[in-house]
Amino acid sequence: MAAGRTGQSLDWDAIFAAVDARQEAFLARLRAIIRIDNSIPPGRNYERLVDLIAPQFEAAGLTTERVIIPPELIEAIPLPLDGDRVNLVATRKAGKPPLTVYAHMDTVPVEEQWDYDPFGAELHDGRIYGRGVADMKGTIASLLTALDVIRDLGLEPVWDLTACICTDEEIGVYPGIWHLAKLGYVRAPVLCMEGSQDPVLRLGSNGAVDITITVTGVSCHSGANYNGINAIEEAVPIMIELLALKREVEARRSALPLAPAPNAPDHLRPMFNLDIIHAGVKSNIVPATCTLVVNRRFIPEERYEDVEREIRAAVERGQERSRAKAVEVSFMKAYPAYYQSANHPLANKLVTIMKRLHGYTDADFHRTGSGGSTDMANVAETIGTDQIATVGLGRMRESRAHGANESVRLSDALAHIKELVYLFCAPEIAP
């Protein structure tokens, strides 16, 4: 990437027109990325996607490195995974301040019926449909297109760029960006492209833990149930205690506000969900086991140790009224909770360009916590920063991330490319 133009002499209208002229090239690149199935579990094809995009980063003038997570570090994830966890780091260094740009390669699986090919990235009525176009493989295509524009126009970034394209965000426990942060690849500030084109400034998010509770009974013929112990029925006292704890937990509030939304509280709150239950194989057999999975989201003000303690206590209270032969409880901590600043140079720069591109005013921007959980919490905790800015392709109320017919506006995808060029190349003071 040759040295080029910087500063307030840049003609941003001409630069943005150059982005619009690359619409078809962007769509072709996006389709190639979306066609590769990186849904997790099992999280296959990371190397295949890296093989596709690494040469494109190199063509834009960045140096690439593949970082494979050692298998023993993945063993803690209690899910059926397959293939190497290959992460890509692409860098451009010129002695300038550092900026880390992050995207993850994995997506949730396709389970519901779609109206369009979920791996097609088809364009219909101004919207692009496909698994991962919003969350968040689409941002890899916009990042590469922004780097192409910078190269072709001879622009000069004001940062030393490090792009981290990573594994396993959708399951957590040990996501790729955490591994890279531990190895020193990630430096603040961080631009996380798992965001939206909405006027939202994230202030932090909940942590997440899954709790698996296995209740053991004794199987027997349903016609002689007095010879057995029904694991489903003996799990009920435990579920009653968990639901009582749910009411207590969800009455708590964080100091972090929430952006206005239907049915949402004013402030971030913990969440407690009984999400999965498995038991029984046939109606004439008393079930010997019942397995319940609880998903607990905890606010930044809560300590994870207290979350675990109060759940164990609730299970023990229920077990006292249960005839179960045994009850086992295990915890899978996916992510910690964290705080993120909305007032640092990168975040302020993002507000400036979103106002220009979308016509937003300062009053439109909501500073909000998030009930979801993210590997940015691992980054914040590991490198000790709150300087994270978040922007992506989708919109929270319409993109259907994780759902059928996930989609983004083509106009928003082009806006995201423009935002990236601006964030990378504009001076701190808006042109």
N, C-alpha and C positions, 0 to 999 in steps of 0.2 A: 504494500500500500504506500504509494509515493507521497511525499510531503505535498501539501496543497493548500487550499484556501481555508482560512479560519477567520473568526471575528465578525464584526458587524457589517463587513462589506459583502457578506453572502446574500445572494438573491434568493430568498426563501420561496417566493412564488415560482421561480424557475426550477428550484430543487423539488418542490412538491409536484410540479407538472411532470418532472422526470420520473417520480414515483408512479403517478397515474399511468404514464406510458408503459410501465412494466406490469400492467395488470395481467395480461395473458401469461407472461413468464412466471409471475407469482402463482397463478392458478395451476400451471403445469407442475411447478415445484411442490406446491401444497398437495396435489393429487398423488404425486410419487411418495410423499411422506405418509399420507393417510392410508395408502394401500398396504403399508407394512403393519401387520397386526402385532401391536405391543401391549395387548390387554393383559391385565394381571389380576388374579393368578391366571396363567403361570409366569407371565413376563418373558415370553420368548422374543427372539429377533432383535434384541438390542444391538448386537454386532452388525446385523444386516442394515439397520437404520444408520449406524455410525459409518458403515462402508459407503452409504449413499451421501451423507452430508459432509463427512470429513474433507473430501476433495473440494467441495464447494467453499468451505471455510478457507482452505488453502488457496483457492483461486482468488479469493477476496483479499489475500495478503496476510492471513493469520497462520501461525504455527500451531499444529495440532499434536495432541498427546492422548493416548487411550489409557485409562486407569481402570483396571479390573479389580473389583472388591474380592479379597480372599474368601474362599468358600466358607471357612470356619466362622467368619463374621456374619454370614447369612443364616447360619444354622439356627439362630434364635428366633427366626420368623416361622411360626407354626402353620405355614401354608404351603401348598404344592407348587414349588417354583421349578423352573426349568431353564437351563442355559446360563452362560456367563453374565455377570452384572457389569457390562462394559459401559463406562462413562467417558465422555469426550470433553477435553479441555482445549479450547482454541484461544490463542493469545496474540496480542499485538503490543509490543513494548517499545516505547520511545522516550522513556524518562519522564513521563507525565504522571499525574495523580492516578491511582488505580480505580477502576470500576469493574465490578463483577456483574455479569448478566446471566440470569438463570432461567432454564426451562427444563421440564422433565419429559421423558419420552414415553412413559407408560400411560395407559388409559384404563378406565374401568371396562369390564366386559360388555359385549352387546347381548342383551337378554330379551328385551321387548321387541315387538314387531315394529319395523321402520317403514316409512313411506318411500324412502330412498336408500340406495346402497350405502350402508354405514362405512364402507371402506372406499367409497367412490369420490368423495369431495365434490359432489355435483352442484352446479349452480342453477338455482330455480328462483325466479322473481327477486333477484338481487340478494339472495341468501345462499351461503355455501353450507351443505349438509355433510356430516361425517363424524364418526367417533374420534374425538380429540381435536376437532377444529377450534373449539373454545377452550377446552381443558386437556392439555395445552400445547399439543403438537403443532397447531396452527402457528404459534408464535415462533417456532423454529424456522418456518418458511418466511415469516415477515422479517426476522432477524437477518437471515441470509440475504434477502432482497435489499434490506437497508444497507448491508455491507457492500453489495454490488453497486448500489447508487453512489455510495461514498467513493468507491474505487473509480467508477466510470467518470464521475464529475471531478475527480482530483481533490476531494475534500480531505481535510485533516482533522481527525478526532482530537478532542481536548483532553482525552483520558488515555491511559494504558488499559486496553480492554482485555478482559478475561471472560470468555463465554463458557459456562459449565452446562452441558447437556447431559442429564442425569437419569438414574434408574429409580424405580420403586417408590415414588412419592405416594401413589394411591394406596399403599398398604402400610407405609411407615415402618417403625421399629428400627430399621437401619437403612434409610434412604441414601442414594448415592451422593447427594450434596452434603450430607453430614460427614461421609467418609472424606470427601474432598476438603471440607472445612477443617477436619482434624489433620489432614496432611499439609495444610497451609496454602492451598490453591485459592481460597476465598478471602477476599479483602474488602472492607467496607469503603464506600457505600455499595449496596447491593440493589440491582434492579431485578425484581422478581416479575416475570411476565405472566404469572398466574393471577391475573386481575381482569379488569373490564374497561370498557369505554365509558362507563358511568362516572359521574363526578363524585367519586368516593375516595377518601383518603383513609387507609387502614391504620388503626391504632394498636392492633394486636389481635390475638385470637385465643380461643380455648385450646387446652390440651385434650388429648383423647387416650382412653384406655378401654380395651375389651376385657371383660371378665367372663370366664367360662366356669359354670357351676355344674358339676356332674353328680346327680343323685342316684344312688344304687339301691335297688330293691331286690326282690326274688321273683323270678318268673314261675308261672304255673298255668294250668288250664283255667280258662275263664269260668268254666263251670264248677270249679272248686277253688275259688279265689281265696278262701280261708287258708290255703296252703302257701300263699305267696305274699309279697309286699309290693304294692303297685307304686312304681317309681314316679309316675305322673302325679298321682294323688298325694304322695309324700313330699313332692316338690312344692305343693300348693302353700303350706305354711311359710316356706322360704320366700316364695313370690309375694305373699302378703306383706312380709316384713320389707322386702325390697321396694314394693309400691309405697309403703309408708315412708321409707327413706327418700324415695323419689319426690314426694310432696315436700318434704323438708328441704331437700337439696335445691329444687327448682324455685323455692321461695327466695333464695339468695340472689344478690345482684352485684355485678362488678361496678367499679367506678367508670368503666368505659361505656360511652353511649352506643346505641345502635341506630343506624340509619332508619328512618320511618319505613315501615312495611306492614302489610295487612297482618293482623294478629300478633305482631311482634311486640315485646316489651320495650320500654324506653332505654334500658341498659342491658348490656350483655349479661346473660345468666348461665349457670350451669345447666346441663341437660342430662337426662337419665332415661335410657330406653331399654326395655326388654325386647330385643330385636330378633332373636332366633331361638327356636325350641325344637328339639328332635327327641322323639320317643316312640316306642311301639313298632311292631312289625306286622301284626295281624290281630284282628278283633277278638279272636278266641285265645289269645295269649296275654296274660297279665305282664305288662312291660317291666323289664328288669332294670332299665336305665332311662333316665331323662336328663338331657343336656340342655342347659339354658345359657345363652350368650347375652350379656348386658353391655351396652355401649354407654360409657360415662364421659361427658365432656366437662372439663373443669376450668373455671375462670382463672386468670392470672393471680388473683388474690388467694386462691386455695393452694395448699401444699399437697403434692401428690401422695406423700406418706399418709396424710389424713384421709384422703380419698380412699386409699386401700384399707385403712384401718376401719372406717365406718362401714364399708361394704362387708368386710369379714365379720364385724359385729352383728350386722343385720342377718347374715346367713346363719350365724351361730344362734341367734334368737329364734329363727324359724326352725332350725334343726332340733331345738329343745322340744318342739311340739310335733316333730315328725318321727315316724317309725322307720325312716330310711336306715339301711344297714351302714351306709357310708355317704359322706358328702365331701367332694373335693372341689377346691376353688383355685383357679390359676388366673394370672394377670398378664396381659400383653399390652405394655405401654407403647402406643404408636407415636405420640408426640407430646412434648411439654407445651405448656402455655407460654405466651411471651408478649412483650410490649414492643411496639414499633412507633417511631416518631413520624409525625406528619409535617415537621418543620426543620428541614435541613436543605442544603442547596439542591440536591437531586430531586427531592419531593417538590420544592418550590418551582424548579425548572419544569417539572412535569405539569404542574398546575398552569403555568404560563402557556405552554403549547396546547394543552387541552382546551383552554379558553379560546385560543386563536382558531383551532380546527373545528370546534363544535359550537362556538358561541356561548359557552358557559360564562357565568359571572362568579365572583367570589362567593356570593350567597348560595349558589347551586351546590357547592361542595359540602358533602357530609363527612365529618370525621367520625369514624365508627369502628367498633370492635367487630369481630367475626365469630360466629358460633361454630364455623368449620375449624379444621385443624390443618397445619401445614408444616413442611420441613424447614420453613424459614425460622421456626422456633428453635430447631437444632442449630441452625446457623447463628442466630442471635445469641444463644447460650454459649456456643463453642468459641466464637471470636469476640464476644463481648461487645455487641453493637446494637443500637436501635435504629441505625441509619439504613433503612430498607424502604424502597419505593416500589409500588405495585401498579402495573398496568398490563392489560392484555387485549385480546380480540373481542371477547364476548360482552354480553350484557346480562346482568343477574336475573332479570325477570323474563327474558325471552330466549336465551340461548339453550336452555335445557341441558346444561352440562350434567353428565351422568345419566341422562334420560334418553328416550327414543327421539329421533330426529334432532339431535344436537346440531346447532347451526350458529353461524355468525353472519352479520351483514358484510357484504363485499366492501361497502364504503367504510366500515369500521376496520376491516383488515388493512385497507390502504391507509387509513388514518394512523393505524399502529405503526406501519412502516415509516410514515412521516415523523411520528413522535420519536422513533428510535434514531433517525438521522439527526433530528434536532437535539435530542439528549446527548448524542455522541459528539456532535460537532459545533453546537452553538456555545458562545461564551456564557458565563454565569448570568450576565445581564441580558435580558431579552432583546432581540434585534428590533 
